[in-house]
Amino acid sequence: MSSSTLLKGFEIIIAVIIAILAARVGISYMVILLALGFIMTLLTKSKGVGTTSGAAYALISYIISYPAGLLLTDYMPTTNITVETSAGSMMFNLVMGALIPIIAAVIISGVAAIVAGYILGLFHRNNKDKEEKHEEHHYKVVNDFNEIRQRNKQQRRKKEEAIYMTPIQKAKIRREKEREKR
């Protein structure tokens, strides 16, 4: 088992513990699942960790709250009712009782993780594009600016020199330019 796998497992456990504490404070189950999927994906840059932390939270909170269940506490009878069941049907019911919230948690946390992954992708792509464009644009502008500045200096010098020239000198320069163009 690699250290990155252990680190991801540790991050998931810490996130689940914080989520259970948040649930005990009174934060909604759905909000916690969305937050786990979204925040864990942003922190770890892995959609799998966000989804897995949501599923782990659903399983652990189901185990902690058994037999009342996560969402059925209002519908539980207040009196004891004796029902004869087999061990197989009881195991099946317990597994289904855990599986349904886990599937819901995977869907909810997965959607939040996909959204967070998309946002991370946008930030990463925009930052990369800005850095590349900024560098290209910067050097291009500097080179163009230097060329334009040199041309402007030369034109200014020619204009300043032309001010002090006699009409005969100006006519000679015009003729030379016309000869060069041919």
VMD Tcl script that builds the backbone (N, CA, C; Angstrom):
set m [mol new atoms 546]
animate dup $m
set s [atomselect $m all]
$s set {name element resname resid chain x y z} {
  {N N MET 1 A 0.857 -1.182 0.000}
  {CA C MET 1 A 0.000 0.000 0.000}
  {C C MET 1 A 0.894 1.233 0.000}
  {N N SER 2 A 0.679 2.119 -0.946}
  {CA C SER 2 A 1.549 3.287 -1.070}
  {C C SER 2 A 1.158 4.375 -0.072}
  {N N SER 3 A 2.065 5.305 0.105}
  {CA C SER 3 A 1.818 6.387 1.062}
  {C C SER 3 A 0.706 7.314 0.594}
  {N N SER 4 A 0.561 7.488 -0.736}
  {CA C SER 4 A -0.513 8.355 -1.224}
  {C C SER 4 A -1.883 7.735 -0.965}
  {N N THR 5 A -1.973 6.398 -1.024}
  {CA C THR 5 A -3.231 5.722 -0.715}
  {C C THR 5 A -3.558 5.878 0.763}
  {N N LEU 6 A -2.549 5.742 1.598}
  {CA C LEU 6 A -2.768 5.938 3.038}
  {C C LEU 6 A -3.180 7.373 3.345}
  {N N LEU 7 A -2.553 8.306 2.663}
  {CA C LEU 7 A -2.882 9.714 2.867}
  {C C LEU 7 A -4.312 10.005 2.454}
  {N N LYS 8 A -4.734 9.449 1.315}
  {CA C LYS 8 A -6.114 9.640 0.871}
  {C C LYS 8 A -7.095 9.013 1.863}
  {N N GLY 9 A -6.762 7.819 2.367}
  {CA C GLY 9 A -7.613 7.173 3.370}
  {C C GLY 9 A -7.707 8.010 4.640}
  {N N PHE 10 A -6.594 8.568 5.047}
  {CA C PHE 10 A -6.589 9.414 6.235}
  {C C PHE 10 A -7.414 10.682 6.015}
  {N N GLU 11 A -7.291 11.269 4.825}
  {CA C GLU 11 A -8.092 12.468 4.505}
  {C C GLU 11 A -9.581 12.158 4.533}
  {N N ILE 12 A -9.958 10.986 4.025}
  {CA C ILE 12 A -11.367 10.591 4.013}
  {C C ILE 12 A -11.869 10.396 5.436}
  {N N ILE 13 A -11.085 9.751 6.273}
  {CA C ILE 13 A -11.492 9.519 7.669}
  {C C ILE 13 A -11.679 10.849 8.401}
  {N N ILE 14 A -10.738 11.764 8.227}
  {CA C ILE 14 A -10.853 13.085 8.869}
  {C C ILE 14 A -12.096 13.811 8.373}
  {N N ALA 15 A -12.345 13.751 7.071}
  {CA C ALA 15 A -13.523 14.421 6.506}
  {C C ALA 15 A -14.811 13.821 7.047}
  {N N VAL 16 A -14.858 12.507 7.182}
  {CA C VAL 16 A -16.062 11.836 7.707}
  {C C VAL 16 A -16.291 12.214 9.161}
  {N N ILE 17 A -15.233 12.275 9.935}
  {CA C ILE 17 A -15.379 12.666 11.357}
  {C C ILE 17 A -15.903 14.094 11.458}
  {N N ILE 18 A -15.360 14.988 10.662}
  {CA C ILE 18 A -15.842 16.373 10.665}
  {C C ILE 18 A -17.294 16.431 10.209}
  {N N ALA 19 A -17.649 15.622 9.208}
  {CA C ALA 19 A -19.036 15.601 8.718}
  {C C ALA 19 A -19.983 15.072 9.786}
  {N N ILE 20 A -19.574 14.064 10.542}
  {CA C ILE 20 A -20.430 13.527 11.610}
  {C C ILE 20 A -20.619 14.579 12.692}
  {N N LEU 21 A -19.560 15.286 13.030}
  {CA C LEU 21 A -19.695 16.364 14.016}
  {C C LEU 21 A -20.612 17.468 13.499}
  {N N ALA 22 A -20.500 17.775 12.216}
  {CA C ALA 22 A -21.377 18.797 11.623}
  {C C ALA 22 A -22.831 18.341 11.639}
  {N N ALA 23 A -23.060 17.054 11.438}
  {CA C ALA 23 A -24.430 16.527 11.483}
  {C C ALA 23 A -24.990 16.619 12.892}
  {N N ARG 24 A -24.163 16.394 13.872}
  {CA C ARG 24 A -24.619 16.469 15.272}
  {C C ARG 24 A -24.923 17.912 15.671}
  {N N VAL 25 A -24.285 18.869 15.005}
  {CA C VAL 25 A -24.557 20.285 15.269}
  {C C VAL 25 A -25.903 20.684 14.665}
  {N N GLY 26 A -26.311 19.986 13.598}
  {CA C GLY 26 A -27.610 20.263 13.016}
  {C C GLY 26 A -27.583 20.601 11.539}
  {N N ILE 27 A -26.464 20.407 10.890}
  {CA C ILE 27 A -26.384 20.675 9.450}
  {C C ILE 27 A -27.055 19.521 8.703}
  {N N SER 28 A -27.769 19.851 7.651}
  {CA C SER 28 A -28.554 18.885 6.886}
  {C C SER 28 A -27.680 17.806 6.254}
  {N N TYR 29 A -28.258 16.614 6.150}
  {CA C TYR 29 A -27.595 15.463 5.560}
  {C C TYR 29 A -27.192 15.748 4.112}
  {N N MET 30 A -28.084 16.324 3.332}
  {CA C MET 30 A -27.805 16.629 1.929}
  {C C MET 30 A -26.707 17.678 1.803}
  {N N VAL 31 A -26.743 18.686 2.649}
  {CA C VAL 31 A -25.715 19.733 2.611}
  {C C VAL 31 A -24.353 19.135 2.922}
  {N N ILE 32 A -24.314 18.234 3.880}
  {CA C ILE 32 A -23.040 17.597 4.238}
  {C C ILE 32 A -22.516 16.762 3.071}
  {N N LEU 33 A -23.407 16.008 2.409}
  {CA C LEU 33 A -22.965 15.202 1.269}
  {C C LEU 33 A -22.452 16.077 0.126}
  {N N LEU 34 A -23.173 17.151 -0.155}
  {CA C LEU 34 A -22.711 18.072 -1.204}
  {C C LEU 34 A -21.371 18.693 -0.829}
  {N N ALA 35 A -21.247 19.100 0.428}
  {CA C ALA 35 A -19.998 19.717 0.882}
  {C C ALA 35 A -18.840 18.728 0.830}
  {N N LEU 36 A -19.092 17.481 1.239}
  {CA C LEU 36 A -18.019 16.484 1.170}
  {C C LEU 36 A -17.546 16.287 -0.264}
  {N N GLY 37 A -18.483 16.111 -1.179}
  {CA C GLY 37 A -18.093 15.909 -2.566}
  {C C GLY 37 A -17.368 17.103 -3.144}
  {N N PHE 38 A -17.857 18.292 -2.847}
  {CA C PHE 38 A -17.290 19.510 -3.424}
  {C C PHE 38 A -15.953 19.870 -2.772}
  {N N ILE 39 A -15.945 19.958 -1.465}
  {CA C ILE 39 A -14.743 20.420 -0.755}
  {C C ILE 39 A -13.603 19.415 -0.860}
  {N N MET 40 A -13.913 18.129 -0.699}
  {CA C MET 40 A -12.842 17.130 -0.774}
  {C C MET 40 A -12.238 17.073 -2.183}
  {N N THR 41 A -13.067 17.279 -3.197}
  {CA C THR 41 A -12.525 17.306 -4.561}
  {C C THR 41 A -11.628 18.524 -4.752}
  {N N LEU 42 A -12.047 19.663 -4.221}
  {CA C LEU 42 A -11.206 20.859 -4.341}
  {C C LEU 42 A -9.887 20.697 -3.592}
  {N N LEU 43 A -9.949 20.097 -2.406}
  {CA C LEU 43 A -8.737 19.958 -1.598}
  {C C LEU 43 A -7.764 18.924 -2.170}
  {N N THR 44 A -8.295 17.779 -2.600}
  {CA C THR 44 A -7.421 16.694 -3.045}
  {C C THR 44 A -7.255 16.621 -4.555}
  {N N LYS 45 A -8.070 17.392 -5.301}
  {CA C LYS 45 A -8.042 17.380 -6.771}
  {C C LYS 45 A -8.357 15.987 -7.316}
  {N N SER 46 A -9.183 15.241 -6.576}
  {CA C SER 46 A -9.578 13.900 -6.984}
  {C C SER 46 A -11.073 13.734 -6.752}
  {N N LYS 47 A -11.806 13.480 -7.839}
  {CA C LYS 47 A -13.249 13.291 -7.713}
  {C C LYS 47 A -13.569 12.014 -6.942}
  {N N GLY 48 A -12.718 11.030 -7.064}
  {CA C GLY 48 A -12.918 9.760 -6.365}
  {C C GLY 48 A -12.889 9.931 -4.854}
  {N N VAL 49 A -11.988 10.768 -4.375}
  {CA C VAL 49 A -11.912 11.008 -2.928}
  {C C VAL 49 A -13.169 11.720 -2.444}
  {N N GLY 50 A -13.668 12.673 -3.218}
  {CA C GLY 50 A -14.900 13.375 -2.835}
  {C C GLY 50 A -16.092 12.437 -2.775}
  {N N THR 51 A -16.210 11.572 -3.773}
  {CA C THR 51 A -17.319 10.624 -3.807}
  {C C THR 51 A -17.172 9.569 -2.721}
  {N N THR 52 A -15.977 9.059 -2.522}
  {CA C THR 52 A -15.742 8.043 -1.501}
  {C C THR 52 A -15.998 8.585 -0.106}
  {N N SER 53 A -15.622 9.834 0.147}
  {CA C SER 53 A -15.868 10.405 1.473}
  {C C SER 53 A -17.370 10.541 1.735}
  {N N GLY 54 A -18.153 10.859 0.702}
  {CA C GLY 54 A -19.603 10.915 0.862}
  {C C GLY 54 A -20.193 9.546 1.166}
  {N N ALA 55 A -19.715 8.520 0.452}
  {CA C ALA 55 A -20.197 7.157 0.699}
  {C C ALA 55 A -19.782 6.674 2.082}
  {N N ALA 56 A -18.565 6.976 2.493}
  {CA C ALA 56 A -18.099 6.575 3.829}
  {C C ALA 56 A -18.912 7.268 4.918}
  {N N TYR 57 A -19.225 8.535 4.706}
  {CA C TYR 57 A -20.059 9.248 5.677}
  {C C TYR 57 A -21.438 8.601 5.789}
  {N N ALA 58 A -22.025 8.242 4.644}
  {CA C ALA 58 A -23.349 7.608 4.669}
  {C C ALA 58 A -23.306 6.287 5.415}
  {N N LEU 59 A -22.289 5.481 5.176}
  {CA C LEU 59 A -22.178 4.185 5.841}
  {C C LEU 59 A -21.953 4.346 7.345}
  {N N ILE 60 A -21.019 5.183 7.721}
  {CA C ILE 60 A -20.705 5.344 9.146}
  {C C ILE 60 A -21.865 5.978 9.895}
  {N N SER 61 A -22.520 6.955 9.292}
  {CA C SER 61 A -23.660 7.559 9.976}
  {C C SER 61 A -24.825 6.584 10.077}
  {N N TYR 62 A -24.966 5.667 9.109}
  {CA C TYR 62 A -25.994 4.623 9.199}
  {C C TYR 62 A -25.683 3.679 10.344}
  {N N ILE 63 A -24.419 3.297 10.448}
  {CA C ILE 63 A -24.022 2.380 11.522}
  {C C ILE 63 A -24.222 3.032 12.883}
  {N N ILE 64 A -23.857 4.297 12.993}
  {CA C ILE 64 A -24.006 4.999 14.277}
  {C C ILE 64 A -25.468 5.156 14.660}
  {N N SER 65 A -26.315 5.431 13.690}
  {CA C SER 65 A -27.712 5.729 14.009}
  {C C SER 65 A -28.615 4.500 13.968}
  {N N TYR 66 A -28.092 3.305 13.710}
  {CA C TYR 66 A -28.917 2.107 13.695}
  {C C TYR 66 A -29.537 1.908 15.067}
  {N N PRO 67 A -30.765 1.525 15.225}
  {CA C PRO 67 A -31.741 1.031 14.270}
  {C C PRO 67 A -32.674 2.113 13.743}
  {N N ALA 68 A -32.507 3.345 14.186}
  {CA C ALA 68 A -33.442 4.391 13.780}
  {C C ALA 68 A -33.310 4.718 12.299}
  {N N GLY 69 A -32.171 4.485 11.697}
  {CA C GLY 69 A -31.984 4.822 10.286}
  {C C GLY 69 A -31.700 6.302 10.141}
  {N N LEU 70 A -31.264 6.694 8.972}
  {CA C LEU 70 A -30.881 8.083 8.755}
  {C C LEU 70 A -32.074 9.011 8.578}
  {N N LEU 71 A -33.038 8.580 7.785}
  {CA C LEU 71 A -34.124 9.482 7.441}
  {C C LEU 71 A -35.472 9.040 7.999}
  {N N LEU 72 A -35.532 7.903 8.695}
  {CA C LEU 72 A -36.811 7.323 9.093}
  {C C LEU 72 A -37.129 7.470 10.577}
  {N N THR 73 A -36.462 8.328 11.290}
  {CA C THR 73 A -36.700 8.433 12.736}
  {C C THR 73 A -38.113 8.881 13.054}
  {N N ASP 74 A -38.712 9.690 12.209}
  {CA C ASP 74 A -40.071 10.156 12.469}
  {C C ASP 74 A -41.107 9.058 12.245}
  {N N TYR 75 A -40.764 8.042 11.493}
  {CA C TYR 75 A -41.721 6.985 11.147}
  {C C TYR 75 A -41.545 5.718 11.980}
  {N N MET 76 A -40.635 5.732 12.914}
  {CA C MET 76 A -40.416 4.553 13.752}
  {C C MET 76 A -41.529 4.459 14.787}
  {N N PRO 77 A -42.038 3.265 15.040}
  {CA C PRO 77 A -43.083 3.113 16.058}
  {C C PRO 77 A -42.517 3.340 17.449}
  {N N THR 78 A -43.349 3.872 18.319}
  {CA C THR 78 A -42.906 4.140 19.687}
  {C C THR 78 A -43.069 2.924 20.585}
  {N N THR 79 A -43.854 1.949 20.155}
  {CA C THR 79 A -44.020 0.726 20.948}
  {C C THR 79 A -43.284 -0.412 20.272}
  {N N ASN 80 A -42.886 -1.367 21.050}
  {CA C ASN 80 A -42.187 -2.525 20.507}
  {C C ASN 80 A -43.185 -3.455 19.838}
  {N N ILE 81 A -42.863 -3.869 18.644}
  {CA C ILE 81 A -43.696 -4.813 17.919}
  {C C ILE 81 A -42.847 -6.042 17.639}
  {N N THR 82 A -43.330 -7.178 18.040}
  {CA C THR 82 A -42.591 -8.420 17.838}
  {C C THR 82 A -42.895 -8.957 16.453}
  {N N VAL 83 A -41.847 -9.124 15.660}
  {CA C VAL 83 A -41.972 -9.652 14.305}
  {C C VAL 83 A -40.974 -10.787 14.174}
  {N N GLU 84 A -41.461 -11.915 13.693}
  {CA C GLU 84 A -40.569 -13.052 13.503}
  {C C GLU 84 A -39.903 -12.927 12.132}
  {N N THR 85 A -38.582 -12.986 12.135}
  {CA C THR 85 A -37.821 -12.914 10.887}
  {C C THR 85 A -36.712 -13.933 10.922}
  {N N SER 86 A -36.180 -14.209 9.767}
  {CA C SER 86 A -35.035 -15.110 9.685}
  {C C SER 86 A -33.754 -14.285 9.674}
  {N N ALA 87 A -32.666 -14.957 9.930}
  {CA C ALA 87 A -31.371 -14.265 9.934}
  {C C ALA 87 A -31.037 -13.753 8.534}
  {N N GLY 88 A -31.413 -14.494 7.513}
  {CA C GLY 88 A -31.132 -14.085 6.134}
  {C C GLY 88 A -31.892 -12.838 5.742}
  {N N SER 89 A -33.184 -12.793 6.090}
  {CA C SER 89 A -33.964 -11.603 5.734}
  {C C SER 89 A -33.509 -10.388 6.535}
  {N N MET 90 A -33.102 -10.611 7.765}
  {CA C MET 90 A -32.602 -9.491 8.572}
  {C C MET 90 A -31.289 -8.957 7.995}
  {N N MET 91 A -30.404 -9.845 7.564}
  {CA C MET 91 A -29.135 -9.412 6.952}
  {C C MET 91 A -29.412 -8.649 5.654}
  {N N PHE 92 A -30.359 -9.169 4.859}
  {CA C PHE 92 A -30.710 -8.507 3.615}
  {C C PHE 92 A -31.257 -7.109 3.894}
  {N N ASN 93 A -32.136 -6.978 4.886}
  {CA C ASN 93 A -32.709 -5.674 5.230}
  {C C ASN 93 A -31.643 -4.707 5.745}
  {N N LEU 94 A -30.704 -5.216 6.548}
  {CA C LEU 94 A -29.617 -4.350 7.037}
  {C C LEU 94 A -28.733 -3.879 5.883}
  {N N VAL 95 A -28.418 -4.784 4.966}
  {CA C VAL 95 A -27.578 -4.413 3.828}
  {C C VAL 95 A -28.308 -3.398 2.950}
  {N N MET 96 A -29.590 -3.633 2.712}
  {CA C MET 96 A -30.364 -2.683 1.907}
  {C C MET 96 A -30.482 -1.341 2.630}
  {N N GLY 97 A -30.625 -1.387 3.940}
  {CA C GLY 97 A -30.703 -0.146 4.717}
  {C C GLY 97 A -29.421 0.663 4.639}
  {N N ALA 98 A -28.299 -0.011 4.455}
  {CA C ALA 98 A -27.024 0.696 4.300}
  {C C ALA 98 A -26.770 1.045 2.838}
  {N N LEU 99 A -27.188 0.166 1.939}
  {CA C LEU 99 A -26.895 0.343 0.523}
  {C C LEU 99 A -27.644 1.520 -0.097}
  {N N ILE 100 A -28.887 1.710 0.272}
  {CA C ILE 100 A -29.685 2.796 -0.309}
  {C C ILE 100 A -29.097 4.164 0.038}
  {N N PRO 101 A -28.778 4.446 1.317}
  {CA C PRO 101 A -28.138 5.743 1.595}
  {C C PRO 101 A -26.765 5.895 0.946}
  {N N ILE 102 A -26.034 4.790 0.820}
  {CA C ILE 102 A -24.720 4.873 0.183}
  {C C ILE 102 A -24.869 5.214 -1.292}
  {N N ILE 103 A -25.827 4.610 -1.972}
  {CA C ILE 103 A -26.055 4.927 -3.382}
  {C C ILE 103 A -26.464 6.389 -3.530}
  {N N ALA 104 A -27.358 6.843 -2.654}
  {CA C ALA 104 A -27.759 8.252 -2.702}
  {C C ALA 104 A -26.561 9.162 -2.429}
  {N N ALA 105 A -25.725 8.782 -1.468}
  {CA C ALA 105 A -24.543 9.591 -1.140}
  {C C ALA 105 A -23.561 9.624 -2.302}
  {N N VAL 106 A -23.381 8.482 -2.969}
  {CA C VAL 106 A -22.462 8.438 -4.118}
  {C C VAL 106 A -22.980 9.353 -5.224}
  {N N ILE 107 A -24.282 9.333 -5.460}
  {CA C ILE 107 A -24.849 10.182 -6.511}
  {C C ILE 107 A -24.701 11.655 -6.142}
  {N N ILE 108 A -25.087 12.018 -4.925}
  {CA C ILE 108 A -25.047 13.423 -4.506}
  {C C ILE 108 A -23.608 13.922 -4.418}
  {N N SER 109 A -22.746 13.162 -3.748}
  {CA C SER 109 A -21.339 13.573 -3.631}
  {C C SER 109 A -20.641 13.524 -4.985}
  {N N GLY 110 A -21.019 12.559 -5.817}
  {CA C GLY 110 A -20.423 12.454 -7.152}
  {C C GLY 110 A -20.749 13.650 -8.019}
  {N N VAL 111 A -22.002 14.099 -7.966}
  {CA C VAL 111 A -22.377 15.284 -8.742}
  {C C VAL 111 A -21.601 16.507 -8.245}
  {N N ALA 112 A -21.514 16.651 -6.928}
  {CA C ALA 112 A -20.756 17.774 -6.366}
  {C C ALA 112 A -19.273 17.660 -6.738}
  {N N ALA 113 A -18.746 16.432 -6.745}
  {CA C ALA 113 A -17.334 16.231 -7.112}
  {C C ALA 113 A -17.099 16.555 -8.583}
  {N N ILE 114 A -18.054 16.197 -9.434}
  {CA C ILE 114 A -17.914 16.507 -10.863}
  {C C ILE 114 A -17.920 18.017 -11.075}
  {N N VAL 115 A -18.811 18.710 -10.367}
  {CA C VAL 115 A -18.864 20.171 -10.479}
  {C C VAL 115 A -17.547 20.779 -9.992}
  {N N ALA 116 A -17.048 20.298 -8.857}
  {CA C ALA 116 A -15.781 20.818 -8.327}
  {C C ALA 116 A -14.627 20.511 -9.280}
  {N N GLY 117 A -14.613 19.321 -9.855}
  {CA C GLY 117 A -13.573 18.971 -10.823}
  {C C GLY 117 A -13.625 19.856 -12.050}
  {N N TYR 118 A -14.829 20.161 -12.514}
  {CA C TYR 118 A -14.979 21.056 -13.663}
  {C C TYR 118 A -14.462 22.453 -13.324}
  {N N ILE 119 A -14.797 22.932 -12.127}
  {CA C ILE 119 A -14.315 24.257 -11.697}
  {C C ILE 119 A -12.795 24.262 -11.595}
  {N N LEU 120 A -12.230 23.190 -11.022}
  {CA C LEU 120 A -10.769 23.094 -10.952}
  {C C LEU 120 A -10.155 23.100 -12.350}
  {N N GLY 121 A -10.780 22.391 -13.267}
  {CA C GLY 121 A -10.289 22.367 -14.641}
  {C C GLY 121 A -10.320 23.738 -15.287}
  {N N LEU 122 A -11.392 24.476 -15.025}
  {CA C LEU 122 A -11.480 25.835 -15.578}
  {C C LEU 122 A -10.392 26.732 -15.012}
  {N N PHE 123 A -10.197 26.684 -13.694}
  {CA C PHE 123 A -9.156 27.515 -13.087}
  {C C PHE 123 A -7.790 27.129 -13.613}
  {N N HIS 124 A -7.530 25.839 -13.709}
  {CA C HIS 124 A -6.224 25.389 -14.172}
  {C C HIS 124 A -5.988 25.811 -15.616}
  {N N ARG 125 A -6.992 25.614 -16.457}
  {CA C ARG 125 A -6.854 25.972 -17.870}
  {C C ARG 125 A -6.728 27.474 -18.032}
  {N N ASN 126 A -7.547 28.263 -17.302}
  {CA C ASN 126 A -7.484 29.720 -17.416}
  {C C ASN 126 A -6.149 30.250 -16.929}
  {N N ASN 127 A -5.657 29.731 -15.813}
  {CA C ASN 127 A -4.363 30.183 -15.305}
  {C C ASN 127 A -3.245 29.829 -16.271}
  {N N LYS 128 A -3.298 28.635 -16.837}
  {CA C LYS 128 A -2.265 28.209 -17.787}
  {C C LYS 128 A -2.318 29.079 -19.036}
  {N N ASP 129 A -3.532 29.327 -19.554}
  {CA C ASP 129 A -3.681 30.160 -20.736}
  {C C ASP 129 A -3.210 31.581 -20.471}
  {N N LYS 130 A -3.553 32.124 -19.309}
  {CA C LYS 130 A -3.145 33.491 -18.983}
  {C C LYS 130 A -1.633 33.603 -18.904}
  {N N GLU 131 A -0.993 32.611 -18.283}
  {CA C GLU 131 A 0.467 32.656 -18.163}
  {C C GLU 131 A 1.118 32.593 -19.542}
  {N N GLU 132 A 0.642 31.670 -20.381}
  {CA C GLU 132 A 1.237 31.539 -21.704}
  {C C GLU 132 A 0.978 32.777 -22.552}
  {N N LYS 133 A -0.254 33.247 -22.585}
  {CA C LYS 133 A -0.594 34.415 -23.381}
  {C C LYS 133 A 0.124 35.648 -22.860}
  {N N HIS 134 A 0.216 35.762 -21.547}
  {CA C HIS 134 A 0.865 36.925 -20.964}
  {C C HIS 134 A 2.322 36.989 -21.403}
  {N N GLU 135 A 3.018 35.865 -21.360}
  {CA C GLU 135 A 4.418 35.867 -21.754}
  {C C GLU 135 A 4.571 36.196 -23.232}
  {N N GLU 136 A 3.784 35.543 -24.082}
  {CA C GLU 136 A 3.866 35.816 -25.507}
  {C C GLU 136 A 3.544 37.275 -25.794}
  {N N HIS 137 A 2.464 37.714 -25.228}
  {CA C HIS 137 A 2.014 39.080 -25.458}
  {C C HIS 137 A 3.050 40.072 -24.953}
  {N N HIS 138 A 3.624 39.780 -23.804}
  {CA C HIS 138 A 4.606 40.686 -23.211}
  {C C HIS 138 A 5.804 40.857 -24.142}
  {N N TYR 139 A 6.376 39.752 -24.621}
  {CA C TYR 139 A 7.558 39.851 -25.462}
  {C C TYR 139 A 7.227 40.486 -26.807}
  {N N LYS 140 A 6.074 40.170 -27.337}
  {CA C LYS 140 A 5.687 40.745 -28.610}
  {C C LYS 140 A 5.521 42.252 -28.478}
  {N N VAL 141 A 4.887 42.683 -27.421}
  {CA C VAL 141 A 4.675 44.111 -27.207}
  {C C VAL 141 A 6.011 44.827 -27.014}
  {N N VAL 142 A 6.901 44.231 -26.242}
  {CA C VAL 142 A 8.198 44.857 -25.999}
  {C C VAL 142 A 8.970 44.997 -27.309}
  {N N ASN 143 A 9.001 43.942 -28.127}
  {CA C ASN 143 A 9.719 44.010 -29.399}
  {C C ASN 143 A 9.095 45.041 -30.332}
  {N N ASP 144 A 7.768 45.004 -30.453}
  {CA C ASP 144 A 7.079 45.984 -31.300}
  {C C ASP 144 A 7.314 47.395 -30.789}
  {N N PHE 145 A 7.255 47.559 -29.490}
  {CA C PHE 145 A 7.453 48.882 -28.900}
  {C C PHE 145 A 8.842 49.412 -29.214}
  {N N ASN 146 A 9.849 48.572 -29.101}
  {CA C ASN 146 A 11.223 49.004 -29.397}
  {C C ASN 146 A 11.381 49.390 -30.861}
  {N N GLU 147 A 10.791 48.604 -31.759}
  {CA C GLU 147 A 10.882 48.926 -33.184}
  {C C GLU 147 A 10.177 50.247 -33.483}
  {N N ILE 148 A 9.003 50.420 -32.951}
  {CA C ILE 148 A 8.249 51.662 -33.191}
  {C C ILE 148 A 9.001 52.855 -32.618}
  {N N ARG 149 A 9.581 52.681 -31.451}
  {CA C ARG 149 A 10.330 53.772 -30.822}
  {C C ARG 149 A 11.539 54.162 -31.673}
  {N N GLN 150 A 12.231 53.189 -32.233}
  {CA C GLN 150 A 13.380 53.482 -33.088}
  {C C GLN 150 A 12.943 54.232 -34.348}
  {N N ARG 151 A 11.848 53.782 -34.982}
  {CA C ARG 151 A 11.350 54.469 -36.169}
  {C C ARG 151 A 10.942 55.901 -35.847}
  {N N ASN 152 A 10.277 56.083 -34.716}
  {CA C ASN 152 A 9.855 57.437 -34.319}
  {C C ASN 152 A 11.063 58.340 -34.084}
  {N N LYS 153 A 12.108 57.814 -33.469}
  {CA C LYS 153 A 13.324 58.604 -33.237}
  {C C LYS 153 A 13.956 59.016 -34.565}
  {N N GLN 154 A 14.011 58.070 -35.501}
  {CA C GLN 154 A 14.605 58.384 -36.799}
  {C C GLN 154 A 13.785 59.436 -37.533}
  {N N GLN 155 A 12.454 59.304 -37.491}
  {CA C GLN 155 A 11.606 60.288 -38.163}
  {C C GLN 155 A 11.728 61.663 -37.515}
  {N N ARG 156 A 11.815 61.676 -36.172}
  {CA C ARG 156 A 11.990 62.962 -35.490}
  {C C ARG 156 A 13.306 63.619 -35.883}
  {N N ARG 157 A 14.388 62.840 -35.948}
  {CA C ARG 157 A 15.685 63.379 -36.342}
  {C C ARG 157 A 15.629 63.944 -37.751}
  {N N LYS 158 A 14.975 63.207 -38.640}
  {CA C LYS 158 A 14.869 63.684 -40.023}
  {C C LYS 158 A 14.063 64.978 -40.087}
  {N N LYS 159 A 12.992 65.059 -39.303}
  {CA C LYS 159 A 12.183 66.289 -39.301}
  {C C LYS 159 A 12.975 67.454 -38.727}
  {N N GLU 160 A 13.711 67.179 -37.629}
  {CA C GLU 160 A 14.528 68.246 -37.031}
  {C C GLU 160 A 15.614 68.701 -38.003}
  {N N GLU 161 A 16.221 67.744 -38.688}
  {CA C GLU 161 A 17.240 68.099 -39.667}
  {C C GLU 161 A 16.617 68.852 -40.838}
  {N N ALA 162 A 15.402 68.459 -41.219}
  {CA C ALA 162 A 14.732 69.098 -42.357}
  {C C ALA 162 A 14.384 70.551 -42.046}
  {N N ILE 163 A 14.137 70.859 -40.805}
  {CA C ILE 163 A 13.814 72.239 -40.424}
  {C C ILE 163 A 14.997 73.166 -40.728}
  {N N TYR 164 A 16.198 72.690 -40.492}
  {CA C TYR 164 A 17.379 73.519 -40.665}
  {C C TYR 164 A 17.962 73.453 -42.080}
  {N N MET 165 A 17.366 72.684 -42.969}
  {CA C MET 165 A 17.879 72.568 -44.334}
  {C C MET 165 A 17.355 73.697 -45.216}
  {N N THR 166 A 18.130 73.971 -46.190}
  {CA C THR 166 A 17.704 74.966 -47.181}
  {C C THR 166 A 16.782 74.273 -48.182}
  {N N PRO 167 A 16.014 75.034 -48.939}
  {CA C PRO 167 A 15.141 74.419 -49.952}
  {C C PRO 167 A 15.905 73.599 -50.988}
  {N N ILE 168 A 17.111 73.974 -51.298}
  {CA C ILE 168 A 17.905 73.236 -52.277}
  {C C ILE 168 A 18.291 71.857 -51.722}
  {N N GLN 169 A 18.691 71.835 -50.427}
  {CA C GLN 169 A 19.042 70.553 -49.799}
  {C C GLN 169 A 17.822 69.633 -49.737}
  {N N LYS 170 A 16.643 70.175 -49.416}
  {CA C LYS 170 A 15.411 69.375 -49.354}
  {C C LYS 170 A 15.086 68.792 -50.727}
  {N N ALA 171 A 15.287 69.574 -51.776}
  {CA C ALA 171 A 15.017 69.105 -53.136}
  {C C ALA 171 A 15.969 67.972 -53.518}
  {N N LYS 172 A 17.250 68.083 -53.132}
  {CA C LYS 172 A 18.217 67.025 -53.406}
  {C C LYS 172 A 17.813 65.722 -52.706}
  {N N ILE 173 A 17.380 65.811 -51.460}
  {CA C ILE 173 A 16.971 64.608 -50.703}
  {C C ILE 173 A 15.762 63.955 -51.362}
  {N N ARG 174 A 14.812 64.782 -51.834}
  {CA C ARG 174 A 13.626 64.237 -52.513}
  {C C ARG 174 A 14.027 63.493 -53.785}
  {N N ARG 175 A 14.941 64.072 -54.550}
  {CA C ARG 175 A 15.388 63.416 -55.767}
  {C C ARG 175 A 16.074 62.081 -55.455}
  {N N GLU 176 A 16.897 62.055 -54.421}
  {CA C GLU 176 A 17.576 60.808 -54.035}
  {C C GLU 176 A 16.578 59.723 -53.631}
  {N N LYS 177 A 15.537 60.109 -52.909}
  {CA C LYS 177 A 14.502 59.149 -52.514}
  {C C LYS 177 A 13.751 58.611 -53.714}
  {N N GLU 178 A 13.488 59.499 -54.686}
  {CA C GLU 178 A 12.798 59.061 -55.909}
  {C C GLU 178 A 13.677 58.096 -56.714}
  {N N ARG 179 A 14.954 58.343 -56.753}
  {CA C ARG 179 A 15.881 57.468 -57.467}
  {C C ARG 179 A 15.943 56.081 -56.761}
  {N N GLU 180 A 15.935 56.080 -55.430}
  {CA C GLU 180 A 15.986 54.823 -54.661}
  {C C GLU 180 A 14.738 53.987 -54.884}
  {N N LYS 181 A 13.601 54.642 -55.055}
  {CA C LYS 181 A 12.341 53.913 -55.266}
  {C C LYS 181 A 12.315 53.209 -56.614}
  {N N ARG 182 A 13.007 53.757 -57.600}
  {CA C ARG 182 A 12.991 53.173 -58.958}
  {C C ARG 182 A 13.772 51.957 -59.005}
}
mol reanalyze $m
mol bondsrecalc $m
mol representation Tube
mol addrep $m
